[in-house]
Amino acid sequence: MMGFGMMGGMLVFWVIVIVLAVLLVKGLFNSDGTRSEGNANTAKQILDERYARGEITQEQYQTMAKDIR
């Protein structure tokens, strides 16, 4: 009976280690497989998103893109 308790404890330990490793790897990468940089978007990415949503015109986009280069 004592052997089963130790094996059960080891099993729980390894399950926790594996789950933490999976969560760590998942947190490092975006859903498309690219490396995650947190929530910090670059100025160009933000500009591209605003243009794609129609928040700014093409002229505004081009002017702003020139400014951030």
ChimeraX commands (.cxc) that place a marker at each C-alpha (Angstrom):
marker #1 position 0.00,0.00,0.00 radius 0.5
marker #1 position 2.86,2.37,0.77 radius 0.5
marker #1 position 4.35,1.82,-2.71 radius 0.5
marker #1 position 1.12,2.89,-4.40 radius 0.5
marker #1 position 1.09,6.13,-2.39 radius 0.5
marker #1 position 4.59,7.04,-3.52 radius 0.5
marker #1 position 3.84,6.13,-7.13 radius 0.5
marker #1 position 0.62,8.14,-7.01 radius 0.5
marker #1 position 2.55,11.14,-5.68 radius 0.5
marker #1 position 5.14,10.82,-8.43 radius 0.5
marker #1 position 2.40,10.54,-11.03 radius 0.5
marker #1 position 0.75,13.72,-9.77 radius 0.5
marker #1 position 4.13,15.48,-9.76 radius 0.5
marker #1 position 4.88,14.55,-13.38 radius 0.5
marker #1 position 1.38,15.47,-14.54 radius 0.5
marker #1 position 1.82,18.92,-12.98 radius 0.5
marker #1 position 5.26,19.32,-14.58 radius 0.5
marker #1 position 3.93,18.35,-18.02 radius 0.5
marker #1 position 0.88,20.66,-17.75 radius 0.5
marker #1 position 3.10,23.59,-16.73 radius 0.5
marker #1 position 5.47,22.90,-19.63 radius 0.5
marker #1 position 2.59,22.83,-22.12 radius 0.5
marker #1 position 1.16,26.07,-20.73 radius 0.5
marker #1 position 4.58,27.72,-20.92 radius 0.5
marker #1 position 5.11,26.72,-24.55 radius 0.5
marker #1 position 1.55,27.73,-25.44 radius 0.5
marker #1 position 2.08,31.14,-23.82 radius 0.5
marker #1 position 5.26,31.76,-25.79 radius 0.5
marker #1 position 3.61,31.31,-29.18 radius 0.5
marker #1 position 0.55,32.82,-30.88 radius 0.5
marker #1 position -2.22,30.63,-32.22 radius 0.5
marker #1 position -0.70,30.81,-35.72 radius 0.5
marker #1 position 2.61,29.38,-34.49 radius 0.5
marker #1 position 4.57,32.62,-34.56 radius 0.5
marker #1 position 6.55,33.72,-31.56 radius 0.5
marker #1 position 4.57,35.93,-29.22 radius 0.5
marker #1 position 5.88,39.31,-28.16 radius 0.5
marker #1 position 3.25,39.87,-25.53 radius 0.5
marker #1 position 0.53,42.35,-26.33 radius 0.5
marker #1 position 2.93,45.01,-27.52 radius 0.5
marker #1 position 2.19,45.68,-31.17 radius 0.5
marker #1 position 4.60,47.67,-33.25 radius 0.5
marker #1 position 3.48,51.03,-34.58 radius 0.5
marker #1 position 3.29,49.55,-38.09 radius 0.5
marker #1 position 1.06,46.69,-36.93 radius 0.5
marker #1 position -1.29,49.10,-35.19 radius 0.5
marker #1 position -1.37,51.31,-38.27 radius 0.5
marker #1 position -2.10,48.31,-40.52 radius 0.5
marker #1 position -4.93,47.21,-38.22 radius 0.5
marker #1 position -6.48,50.69,-38.16 radius 0.5
marker #1 position -6.36,50.88,-41.95 radius 0.5
marker #1 position -7.84,47.40,-42.31 radius 0.5
marker #1 position -10.73,48.35,-40.00 radius 0.5
marker #1 position -11.39,51.47,-42.07 radius 0.5
marker #1 position -10.56,53.87,-39.26 radius 0.5
marker #1 position -8.18,55.88,-41.45 radius 0.5
marker #1 position -8.06,56.73,-45.14 radius 0.5
marker #1 position -5.39,55.64,-47.59 radius 0.5
marker #1 position -3.85,59.10,-47.53 radius 0.5
marker #1 position -3.71,59.10,-43.73 radius 0.5
marker #1 position -2.23,55.60,-43.79 radius 0.5
marker #1 position 0.51,56.57,-46.23 radius 0.5
marker #1 position 1.36,59.74,-44.30 radius 0.5
marker #1 position 1.52,57.90,-40.98 radius 0.5
marker #1 position 3.53,55.02,-42.47 radius 0.5
marker #1 position 6.05,57.53,-43.80 radius 0.5
marker #1 position 6.25,59.18,-40.37 radius 0.5
marker #1 position 6.97,55.96,-38.48 radius 0.5
marker #1 position 9.72,54.79,-40.85 radius 0.5
marker link #1:1,2 radius 0.2
marker link #1:2,3 radius 0.2
marker link #1:3,4 radius 0.2
marker link #1:4,5 radius 0.2
marker link #1:5,6 radius 0.2
marker link #1:6,7 radius 0.2
marker link #1:7,8 radius 0.2
marker link #1:8,9 radius 0.2
marker link #1:9,10 radius 0.2
marker link #1:10,11 radius 0.2
marker link #1:11,12 radius 0.2
marker link #1:12,13 radius 0.2
marker link #1:13,14 radius 0.2
marker link #1:14,15 radius 0.2
marker link #1:15,16 radius 0.2
marker link #1:16,17 radius 0.2
marker link #1:17,18 radius 0.2
marker link #1:18,19 radius 0.2
marker link #1:19,20 radius 0.2
marker link #1:20,21 radius 0.2
marker link #1:21,22 radius 0.2
marker link #1:22,23 radius 0.2
marker link #1:23,24 radius 0.2
marker link #1:24,25 radius 0.2
marker link #1:25,26 radius 0.2
marker link #1:26,27 radius 0.2
marker link #1:27,28 radius 0.2
marker link #1:28,29 radius 0.2
marker link #1:29,30 radius 0.2
marker link #1:30,31 radius 0.2
marker link #1:31,32 radius 0.2
marker link #1:32,33 radius 0.2
marker link #1:33,34 radius 0.2
marker link #1:34,35 radius 0.2
marker link #1:35,36 radius 0.2
marker link #1:36,37 radius 0.2
marker link #1:37,38 radius 0.2
marker link #1:38,39 radius 0.2
marker link #1:39,40 radius 0.2
marker link #1:40,41 radius 0.2
marker link #1:41,42 radius 0.2
marker link #1:42,43 radius 0.2
marker link #1:43,44 radius 0.2
marker link #1:44,45 radius 0.2
marker link #1:45,46 radius 0.2
marker link #1:46,47 radius 0.2
marker link #1:47,48 radius 0.2
marker link #1:48,49 radius 0.2
marker link #1:49,50 radius 0.2
marker link #1:50,51 radius 0.2
marker link #1:51,52 radius 0.2
marker link #1:52,53 radius 0.2
marker link #1:53,54 radius 0.2
marker link #1:54,55 radius 0.2
marker link #1:55,56 radius 0.2
marker link #1:56,57 radius 0.2
marker link #1:57,58 radius 0.2
marker link #1:58,59 radius 0.2
marker link #1:59,60 radius 0.2
marker link #1:60,61 radius 0.2
marker link #1:61,62 radius 0.2
marker link #1:62,63 radius 0.2
marker link #1:63,64 radius 0.2
marker link #1:64,65 radius 0.2
marker link #1:65,66 radius 0.2
marker link #1:66,67 radius 0.2
marker link #1:67,68 radius 0.2
marker link #1:68,69 radius 0.2
view
